[in-house]
């Protein structure tokens, strides 16, 4: 039996997601996986999978807005992705630049705020300028915040927070005993972003791959058996439907 969730019959999905009072998750985070396999199945170069993946990003943002999700984080490039062949890294960065250039006006019109997390200083100056311009232009929007995780790795993020905290203690600005979880989280790149309620991974792989490890402590995890380039609004609704059927206890006993 597959460990991942089968795609639900559409009628059941419609009923479940339209349930009155079913509040959407505030923050959905997605590991967009399967671009390479999608391309391979069609005997296409990997870049064709990434291009089709960018189309799926458009559908996903539209679905998030329709479902009144306030925060959407997309894992676009992990710190481990730098180990891919240079050609693929170049293709991915070119695609991201193209995406930002062609989509930013529309995102802005739709009331989407763009925020970037991760060590994006590792990218070239052109893409950094594009990212900063997107963040600046959309800073006043609040319908949906699109968080793009770029050159992001959770362990590096947590290590960086620990280093900053150690330096603050050394400088006498912080005492170890005064630090609590909320205080620690302020040193993470997601400062000000609510923890994800739902983490979705596509392509049938069931792992977090160094994505939002601190922040996902109580997230519901949904693994879908669809390759990212095929992801659409119905898959988004499937994931939300599965989320609504889970009982979130945050470590407490059922009431
Ligand atoms: C994983 O598929 C996907 C990526 C490494 C990149 C994700 C990028 C996009 C969806 C395109 C652009 C993004 C934005 C935000 C516009 P994989 O290549 O690891 O697939 P595989 O596991 O099948 O090889």
Boltz pocket constraint, residues with backbone or C-beta under 6 A from the ligand:
constraints:
  - pocket:
      binder: B
      contacts: [[A, 32], [A, 33], [A, 34], [A, 35], [A, 36], [A, 37], [A, 38], [A, 50], [A, 51], [A, 53], [A, 54], [A, 57], [A, 74], [A, 75], [A, 76], [A, 77], [A, 81], [A, 92], [A, 95], [A, 96], [A, 99], [A, 148], [A, 228]]
      max_distance: 6.0
